[in-house]
Amino acid sequence: MIDKICMFLTNRIRKEMPDIDDEKAEVINYGLQNIIGEIPKTFLVLIIAYFLGIWKETLLTFLLLIPYKSASGGLHLKTHIGCIIATTIFYCGVPALSKVIILDGIIKYIAIAMVWIFGMIMIKLYAPADTENVPILKKKDRRRQQIIAYITFTIGLLIAGIINYNIISNIIIFSYILQTLMITKLAYRLTNNKYGYEVYGDASTQNV
């Protein structure tokens, strides 16, 4: 159903803008699928979280992760069902885990330091982690998003270290480490994903 709606909208856009070629149309269609697909998926996850008694924490996880996730990118599962299942596990699992495993005192700061070091290395190697459907090939665009990923990642972990509310700091730590894992080459291989530059060429050659 979502695929049909997105294809209809893509065709309408191409009709209004004849200069859009097949490649651009694919990017538009993929973007529409992400936008339209996210709406029911988000509501579904929040409904499940409500019955689990963690909807506020789940909503908070969404909000806290958006800046870093948007900048760092990450893998996409091939089917809507798989994506819904994985998203539900992620956004319900992180708050649930944050309530069970409490990182406090010196342990919290050690965890933050370890996550920060690991994350900075992974961001340097892989961010922004694009996909073959929505590649980011221009060098300046990749550099800009990588810098934003560095900043949002660091600010988030600083907030986790400063804030006294353990559940919030735990949500940031756990969600940031999981999001970082999703940009790695291992995660892409396990889910049969490819980086955009692997399909369309080295980003370093695209300067404009």
C-alpha positions in Angstrom: 0.0 0.0 0.0 2.8 2.4 1.0 4.7 1.5 -2.2 1.7 2.3 -4.4 1.1 5.7 -2.6 4.7 6.7 -3.0 4.8 5.6 -6.7 1.6 7.6 -7.3 3.2 10.7 -5.7 6.5 10.3 -7.5 4.7 10.1 -10.9 2.7 13.2 -10.0 5.9 15.0 -9.2 7.5 13.9 -12.5 4.4 15.1 -14.3 4.8 18.5 -12.8 8.6 18.6 -13.2 9.5 16.9 -16.5 13.2 17.5 -16.0 13.3 14.8 -13.3 15.1 11.8 -14.7 14.8 8.1 -13.6 17.6 8.4 -11.2 16.2 11.4 -9.4 12.8 9.8 -9.4 14.2 6.8 -7.6 15.7 9.1 -4.9 12.3 11.0 -4.6 10.4 7.7 -4.3 12.8 6.3 -1.7 12.5 9.6 0.3 8.7 9.4 0.2 8.7 5.8 1.4 10.9 6.8 4.4 8.7 9.8 5.2 5.3 8.1 4.7 6.5 4.8 6.1 7.8 6.5 9.3 4.4 8.0 10.2 2.4 4.8 10.8 5.5 3.0 12.1 6.1 5.7 14.7 2.5 5.5 15.9 2.6 1.7 16.0 5.8 1.8 18.1 4.3 4.3 20.5 1.1 2.2 20.8 3.1 -0.9 21.7 5.2 1.2 24.1 2.0 2.5 25.7 0.9 -1.1 26.5 4.4 -1.8 27.8 4.2 1.2 30.1 7.2 3.0 28.5 5.6 5.3 25.9 7.1 8.4 27.4 10.6 6.9 27.5 10.1 5.6 23.9 9.1 9.1 22.6 12.1 10.5 24.5 14.4 8.0 22.7 13.0 9.1 19.3 13.6 12.8 20.2 17.1 12.3 21.7 18.3 10.2 18.8 17.0 12.3 15.9 20.0 14.8 15.6 22.7 12.1 15.7 20.8 9.6 13.6 20.0 12.2 10.9 23.7 13.1 10.6 25.3 9.7 10.9 22.9 7.8 8.6 22.7 4.0 8.9 21.4 0.8 7.3 17.9 0.3 6.1 16.1 -3.1 6.1 14.7 -4.3 2.8 11.1 -4.8 3.8 8.5 -2.6 5.7 7.7 -5.5 8.0 11.3 -6.1 8.9 11.8 -2.4 9.4 8.8 -2.1 11.7 10.0 -5.1 13.8 13.5 -3.8 14.1 12.3 -0.2 14.9 9.9 -1.5 17.6 12.7 -3.6 19.2 15.1 -0.7 19.1 12.8 2.1 20.4 11.1 -0.1 23.0 14.1 -2.1 23.9 16.4 0.9 24.7 14.0 2.4 27.3 13.3 -1.0 28.8 17.0 -1.7 29.1 17.6 1.7 30.5 15.2 0.9 33.4 16.8 -2.5 34.1 20.5 -1.7 33.7 21.3 1.5 35.7 24.7 3.1 34.9 25.5 5.3 37.8 28.5 7.0 39.4 32.0 6.2 38.0 30.5 3.4 35.8 28.4 5.9 33.9 31.4 8.1 33.1 33.5 5.2 32.1 30.7 3.9 29.8 30.3 7.4 28.3 34.1 7.7 27.6 34.2 4.3 26.0 31.1 5.0 23.8 32.5 8.4 22.8 35.9 6.9 21.8 34.3 4.1 19.8 31.8 6.4 18.2 34.3 9.0 17.1 36.3 6.3 15.4 33.2 4.8 13.7 32.0 8.3 12.6 35.5 8.9 11.1 35.4 5.6 9.2 31.7 5.4 8.1 29.6 8.5 8.7 27.6 9.6 6.9 26.5 6.0 6.3 24.5 6.3 3.1 22.7 3.6 1.1 22.6 2.7 -2.6 19.1 4.1 -2.8 20.0 7.5 -1.4 23.8 8.0 -1.9 25.7 11.0 -0.6 28.5 11.3 -3.1 29.5 15.0 -3.0 32.6 15.4 -0.8 31.4 18.6 0.8 28.1 17.1 1.7 29.7 14.1 3.3 32.1 16.3 5.2 29.3 18.5 6.5 27.2 15.6 7.7 30.3 14.0 9.3 31.0 17.2 11.2 27.4 17.4 12.4 27.6 13.7 13.5 30.7 14.5 15.5 29.0 17.5 17.2 25.6 15.9 17.9 27.2 12.7 19.2 29.5 14.6 21.6 26.8 16.9 22.8 24.4 14.0 23.5 27.0 12.2 25.5 27.9 15.4 27.4 24.2 15.7 28.3 24.2 12.1 29.5 27.2 12.9 31.7 25.7 16.1 33.2 22.1 15.1 33.7 21.2 13.6 37.1 18.2 11.6 35.8 19.7 8.1 35.2 17.0 6.8 32.8 17.6 9.7 30.4 21.4 9.3 30.5 21.0 5.6 30.0 18.7 6.1 27.0 21.3 8.4 25.4 24.2 6.0 26.1 22.4 2.8 24.9 20.7 4.4 21.9 23.9 6.2 20.7 26.0 3.0 20.9 23.3 1.0 19.0 23.0 3.8 16.3 26.7 3.8 15.9 26.8 0.1 15.4 24.2 0.6 12.6 26.6 2.6 10.5 29.4 0.0 10.6 30.5 -2.2 7.7 29.7 -5.3 9.7 26.1 -4.2 10.2 25.8 -3.5 6.5 27.1 -6.9 5.5 24.8 -8.7 8.0 21.8 -6.9 6.6 22.9 -7.1 2.9 23.1 -3.4 2.6 25.7 -1.4 0.6 27.1 2.1 1.1 26.2 4.5 -1.7 29.9 5.1 -2.6 30.4 1.4 -3.0 27.7 1.4 -5.8 28.3 4.7 -7.4 32.0 5.4 -6.8 34.4 7.0 -4.4 32.9 10.1 -2.7 36.4 11.7 -2.8 36.0 12.2 -6.6 32.7 14.1 -6.2 33.8 17.6 -5.3 30.6 19.6 -6.1 
